[in-house]
């Protein structure tokens, strides 16, 4: 019997009436209470898709993925549930606040660790009925290596002056502290022809790179290169101009009077006036009839070391010059004085011999 408008809990009176002609007779009435209607699961035949998870790396704090929702029964809602290795869960309702129209979702989490396995499933809910998808798994990958030199300042070098013909480029660098562990430093010298000479920098910041053929006016570039675990970082380059070689300054004037080293026969003396100038040595030959040595002339300006034996130096210090006359030292002989004395004695003897007659024997 079709009815309309009844609802759960309504009481209905039911009786049977018999008709025969104009006669009828009713049965005893029965009171019936309306029960709940039979409920059908609206998502019983709905297929909840398995989500697809995006790769995640250690240190990240979110897991993202997508799910194809398709055509779902009206009134159905969805949640993404992430199960952590420790059993804890994170639940995110997939609505306009955290899921895009294409089914993309993001689940916030604690910092992930390498090797951690993350599980995510989708749960559809409609009324009192729920239905789950298959579980998707994703293993957290190791994080990208961190560049230990990324924020490290590589100090520029201080390079010693370089001259034409030098065989090495020397310099130093003051390391920026703290130095990342495992960092090595190399000095890179780029020559005018583009060739690079690389030498290690020692623990004190010193370096020396062997070079050859540098000319005045050449330009070289020096940099410090820091290396750590495959990463490199260079300092600011230092541009060096090669200067001309130092030929030495002219020798200075010799000492005022040369020391007479020779024997003054007949008043002729040859004295070597030795003068040591600034940054150069000048050797001047003193001349003069009275054995007065002249001023030493300017040296040729070459950086030759002056070699003087200790014996010669001691003798030179012990000699004195007075108007060019040499004062004999202990053990030396004055030839000219004794010659004159000998001649005077001989002349006196001859003169006396002439004055005194010689006695002859009878």
LOVOGU-9092 format. One line per field, with one value per residue (C-alpha): residue number from 1; x, y, z. Coordinates in steps of 0.001 Angstrom, whole numbers, plus 500000, padded with zeros to 6 digits. Layout:
LOVOGU-9092
n = c(NUM,...)
u = c(X,...)
v = c(Y,...)
w = c(Z,...)
END
This chain:
LOVOGU-9092
n = c(1,2,3,4,5,6,7,8,9,10,11,12,13,14,15,16,17,18,19,20,21,22,23,24,25,26,27,28,29,30,31,32,33,34,35,36,37,38,39,40,41,42,43,44,45,46,47,48,49,50,51,52,53,54,55,56,57,58,59,60,61,62,63,64,65,66,67,68,69,70,71,72,73,74,75,76,77,78,79,80,81,82,83,84,85,86,87,88,89,90,91,92,93,94,95,96,97,98,99,100,101,102,103,104,105,106,107,108,109,110,111,112,113,114,115,116,117,118,119,120,121,122,123,124,125,126,127,128,129,130,131,132,133,134,135,136,137,138,139,140,141,142,143,144,145,146,147,148,149,150,151,152,153,154,155,156,157,158,159,160,161,162,163,164,165,166,167,168,169,170,171,172,173,174,175,176,177,178,179,180,181,182,183,184,185,186,187,188,189,190,191,192,193,194,195,196,197,198,199,200,201,202,203,204,205,206,207,208,209,210,211,212,213,214,215,216,217,218,219,220,221,222,223,224,225,226,227,228,229,230,231,232,233,234,235,236,237,238,239,240,241,242,243,244,245,246,247,248,249,250,251,252,253,254,255,256,257,258,259,260,261,262,263,264,265,266,267,268,269,270,271,272,273,274,275,276,277,278,279,280,281,282,283,284,285,286,287,288,289,290,291,292,293,294,295,296,297,298,299,300,301,302,303,304,305,306,307,308,309,310,311,312,313,314,315,316,317,318,319,320,321,322,323,324,325,326,327,328,329,330,331,332,333,334,335,336,337,338,339,340,341,342,343,344,345,346,347,348,349,350,351,352,353,354,355,356,357,358,359,360,361,362)
u = c(500000,501654,502020,503581,504902,505669,508796,510732,508782,505362,502575,500237,496840,496127,492835,491155,487556,485367,482644,479595,476990,476101,477564,481076,482963,486327,489022,490655,493087,496852,499217,502482,505502,507552,511139,514307,514517,517095,520368,522459,526300,526749,530499,530280,531116,533412,537116,539362,542567,546028,547962,551244,553947,556637,560276,561423,564923,566326,565738,562506,559401,556575,555357,553445,551560,548514,545384,542846,539452,537344,533519,532603,529168,527628,528433,531747,534768,538435,541385,545059,546562,550346,551726,555178,557696,556967,553267,552172,549776,549183,545717,544935,541411,541506,539641,540343,542665,545255,544469,544522,541841,544119,544293,547682,548076,550767,551187,553340,555630,558748,562150,562519,565564,567395,566102,562832,559799,556652,553222,550181,546632,543386,540159,536762,533841,530120,527721,528677,530465,534214,536495,540313,542739,545806,548836,551586,555159,558115,561667,563278,566487,569717,569955,572111,575686,576202,579029,581309,582882,579623,579839,583623,585681,588952,591408,593459,597226,599987,602645,606291,607611,608564,611542,612693,614674,613251,612979,610086,606930,606588,603823,601550,597901,596167,593532,590002,588984,587352,588530,586034,587384,589160,589954,593212,594681,596598,598339,597641,600047,598883,601817,601652,601337,598305,600111,599126,601585,599937,601728,600376,600100,601696,600055,601575,600081,603398,603878,606564,605910,608847,608802,611193,611619,609820,610539,610035,606491,605000,601800,601018,597908,597999,594980,594368,592149,590321,589251,587006,585231,585121,584052,586302,586312,588896,590051,590052,592859,595950,597528,601331,603518,607042,609615,613103,615887,617850,621354,622514,623235,626587,629374,630010,633155,636182,637684,639385,642981,643981,646180,649647,650233,653394,656974,657765,661021,662287,659112,656902,653998,651089,648149,644961,642200,639438,635980,632831,629732,626081,624641,627763,631526,633951,637659,639755,643523,645178,648165,650653,654380,654162,652184,648976,646176,643412,639758,638315,636309,632638,632193,630618,627372,627211,626134,629443,630361,633560,635965,638644,640634,640830,644659,644514,641790,643874,646957,644972,643604,647124,648686,648755,649504,651286,651839,652242,655128,654720,655407,657037,655377,657074,659368,659451,662685,663096,665491,665971,666999,669607,671064,671675,673193,675517,676719,677409,679470,681493,682213,683299,685655,687328,687716,689360,691668,692976,693628,695565,698967,699690,702785,705080,707458,711036)
v = c(500000,503229,505791,509206,511470,508880,509055,507163,506754,507422,505069,503677,501944,499038,497081,494791,495521,492847,493950,491962,493976,496711,494901,495254,494133,495394,493463,494553,497456,496939,499770,499801,502028,503181,501873,503348,502989,500554,502480,501835,502518,505300,504666,500916,500809,503894,503175,505316,505883,505250,508516,509250,510702,513118,512354,513918,514564,514603,517863,518701,519342,518381,515449,516195,514096,513812,511648,511196,511630,511218,511217,510550,510259,513455,514223,512352,513928,512902,512865,512061,510161,509917,507201,507859,505094,505591,504962,508564,509870,513192,513747,516411,517065,517465,520654,523963,525063,522320,520463,521809,521073,518469,516521,517793,517830,518798,517295,519227,517141,517200,517255,514078,511844,509910,506335,507097,505329,507459,505873,507793,506606,508345,507824,508632,509324,509517,509570,506736,504893,505094,503546,503539,503514,501322,502632,504466,504339,506660,506398,509691,510315,511822,515578,517260,517781,521169,523314,523947,526930,528641,531296,531209,534254,533329,536118,537623,537103,539605,539137,540180,542511,540588,541639,540601,537400,536277,532517,532489,534385,534537,535747,535018,534967,535503,532791,533823,532092,529724,527550,524830,521434,519627,522760,522958,526098,526470,529528,529869,532047,532838,533784,536194,533239,531902,528994,528485,527440,525880,525408,524505,527151,526023,526184,529630,531038,531151,530076,530195,529351,528648,530719,531507,534037,536960,540299,543864,544944,541434,541053,538036,537193,535530,533973,531720,528709,526967,523340,521164,517898,518689,522299,525215,528923,531501,534751,538126,538063,540198,541757,542045,544102,542744,545513,545865,544026,546009,546780,548361,551987,553609,552970,555689,557773,556074,557028,560434,559195,555895,553781,553504,549824,550066,550748,554449,554141,557565,559088,557291,555584,553750,553581,551601,553869,551489,553068,551143,552992,552492,549444,549123,548894,551205,550436,553494,553486,556336,557979,560581,561153,561553,558385,560293,558027,559811,559473,556190,556546,555533,551830,550233,549716,545945,544012,542152,541263,542862,540080,541090,538525,538910,539180,542005,543724,543538,544885,547744,548650,548660,550928,554682,557262,560539,562627,559463,558125,554568,553838,550415,547843,545539,543181,545351,547125,550724,550252,553948,555097,552379,552997,556637,555818,553263,555756,558358,555870,554808,558425,559314,556337,557331,560909,559868,557501,560335,562538,559931,558946,555327,554147,551895,549435,550247)
w = c(500000,498913,501624,501752,504441,507022,509000,511548,514821,513373,514663,512093,512789,510523,510316,507828,506702,505070,502591,501419,499662,501890,504845,506191,509199,510507,512255,515399,514674,514938,515929,513891,514675,511671,511866,510288,506584,505228,504506,501365,501417,498838,498435,498407,494731,494720,494063,496281,494282,495750,496145,494400,496678,495573,496542,499801,501181,504662,506473,504649,506759,504399,502306,499127,496610,494359,494174,491366,493055,489908,490142,493733,495398,496618,500214,500175,501883,501741,504105,503560,506459,506825,509063,510537,511386,515093,514489,514800,512164,510478,508981,506414,505086,501332,500670,498987,501818,501362,498132,494606,492033,490496,493760,494911,498689,501245,504704,507180,509360,511511,509821,507804,508123,505414,505059,506810,505238,504949,504330,503067,502311,501343,503304,501739,504101,503299,506207,508456,505695,505110,502557,502342,499446,499198,501081,499192,500522,499996,501392,502377,500415,501746,501572,498973,500235,501823,500435,503449,501661,500691,503405,503899,502909,501199,502047,499224,499287,499976,497291,497611,494866,491728,489570,486142,486296,489652,489989,492456,493335,497104,499350,502270,503240,506566,506837,507734,510968,511620,508752,507725,508725,505914,503903,501931,500378,497118,495669,491938,489934,486396,484149,481170,478761,480636,482274,485901,488582,491635,494950,498397,501101,504348,507771,508368,505170,503276,499664,496956,493297,490994,487797,484979,482193,483806,482132,483260,482438,482612,484593,486719,488729,492137,493868,496844,496139,499002,498415,500572,499685,495967,496463,495513,496255,495115,496656,494964,492352,492970,489855,490043,487669,487211,487760,486307,488065,490671,489270,492498,493374,492422,494881,497416,497735,499130,502448,502381,502196,500764,502931,501393,501003,498896,499865,499378,497432,496343,497694,495220,496886,495376,497677,497121,498387,499261,499635,500436,499160,500020,498291,496163,496430,494709,494503,493616,492980,494873,493156,494282,494541,498258,498615,499342,498151,496223,496962,495824,492620,492270,492018,488963,490881,490680,493730,494150,497710,498853,499823,502324,504258,507998,507782,505264,507281,510464,508664,507185,510595,512108,509494,509689,507032,507755,504604,502666,504784,505903,509566,509818,511963,514426,512535,509369,508060,506879,503929,503039,506571,507102,503660,504439,507822,506232,503654,506354,508417,505361,504362,507889,507984,504713,505870,509148,507290,505166,508199,510178,508608,508293,510147,508202,509721,509348)
END
